[in-house]
Structure formats: C-alpha cells, structure tokens
Amino acid sequence: MDKHRRQLLAGGSAALLATSLTGCGTLLYPERKGQGSGGRLDPSIVMLDGIGLLLFLVPGIIAFAVDFGNDTIYLPRSRADASDVIKETKVAELTKPEVDRIWRKTYGEDAPFELSQVRRKYLHAGTDVATELSASAQNNYAPA
C-alpha cells in the first residue's frame, strides 16, 4: 500500500471516528446541551442519527447515545404548544402588568397584545388545549 493511499485511509478513519463521537444534535444545536430530557424528540435530529445508524451501525449508535446523553435530541420547551394539557387551575386577576410579568417570565419579552384583544376561556384540569384551540379557530375565535 503506497503512502498516499495510507494517508487517505487514516484521514478518512479519523473523520469517521470524529463524526461518530459527536451526535448530530450536539453539532447542530450545541445550545441545547443540558437542557433537560423529557420533552419531545426533534424529528430532524432523530432522522440524521437514524441515517448514521443505517449507514454505519456503531457510529449511529454512538450518535444516538451522545445526543441522548447531552439532551440535544430533545426540542427546546420555550414556547407554549398546542399539545400542552392543562394540569392545574389557577385563578388570578388579569391585569396588563400581571400579563406582562407572566409573559416576560415565560418568553423573555412583554406581551405582544393588549388586554382588549384577549378573550378568556376557562379550561379545567385535563383539558386538551389542541382541541379547544381548533374549536375556537373553526368558530373564528368568536365567543361560544
């Protein structure tokens, strides 16, 4: 085996090893490291890790292990989601400063709406938020 071919093989092996030791989520979303598990899986990261698993078994397994270990395979939980389910009921006076305080705590900015634009709908524990939003949207968000 000549020197050029040996160098090419060594370089390719090193590149394969380096990419297998870092999962796709860790490379693409380093800010997600340590965000905590239990959220929803990011389908794009799962697909990329799965492709690695199909093409090369061991590097694919390592990519999944690294992404699960770093919690980079999970979507961030920074915004409310239609699949959220109400777990508890709290009653509070709805004032603009209170809405801004809660919104700022959750999203890092003031609420992008005025209270005159908001309509209250009481939801009980266990209510499926997606179903309620869908029903509201079909009714053009008019009061029931």
FENFEN-V340878 format. One record per residue. SS is DSSP state (a for helix, b for strand, c for the rest). Layout:
BEGIN
ss:SS
ss:SS
END
This chain:
BEGIN
ss:c
ss:c
ss:a
ss:a
ss:a
ss:a
ss:a
ss:a
ss:a
ss:a
ss:a
ss:a
ss:a
ss:a
ss:a
ss:a
ss:a
ss:a
ss:a
ss:a
ss:a
ss:c
ss:c
ss:a
ss:a
ss:a
ss:a
ss:a
ss:c
ss:a
ss:a
ss:a
ss:c
ss:c
ss:c
ss:c
ss:c
ss:c
ss:c
ss:c
ss:b
ss:c
ss:a
ss:a
ss:a
ss:a
ss:a
ss:a
ss:a
ss:a
ss:a
ss:a
ss:a
ss:a
ss:a
ss:c
ss:a
ss:a
ss:a
ss:a
ss:a
ss:a
ss:a
ss:a
ss:a
ss:a
ss:a
ss:a
ss:a
ss:a
ss:c
ss:c
ss:c
ss:b
ss:c
ss:c
ss:c
ss:c
ss:c
ss:c
ss:c
ss:c
ss:c
ss:c
ss:b
ss:c
ss:c
ss:c
ss:c
ss:c
ss:c
ss:c
ss:c
ss:c
ss:c
ss:a
ss:a
ss:a
ss:a
ss:a
ss:a
ss:a
ss:a
ss:a
ss:a
ss:a
ss:a
ss:c
ss:c
ss:c
ss:c
ss:c
ss:c
ss:c
ss:a
ss:a
ss:a
ss:c
ss:c
ss:c
ss:c
ss:c
ss:c
ss:c
ss:c
ss:c
ss:c
ss:b
ss:a
ss:a
ss:a
ss:a
ss:a
ss:a
ss:a
ss:a
ss:a
ss:a
ss:c
ss:c
ss:c
ss:c
ss:c
ss:c
END
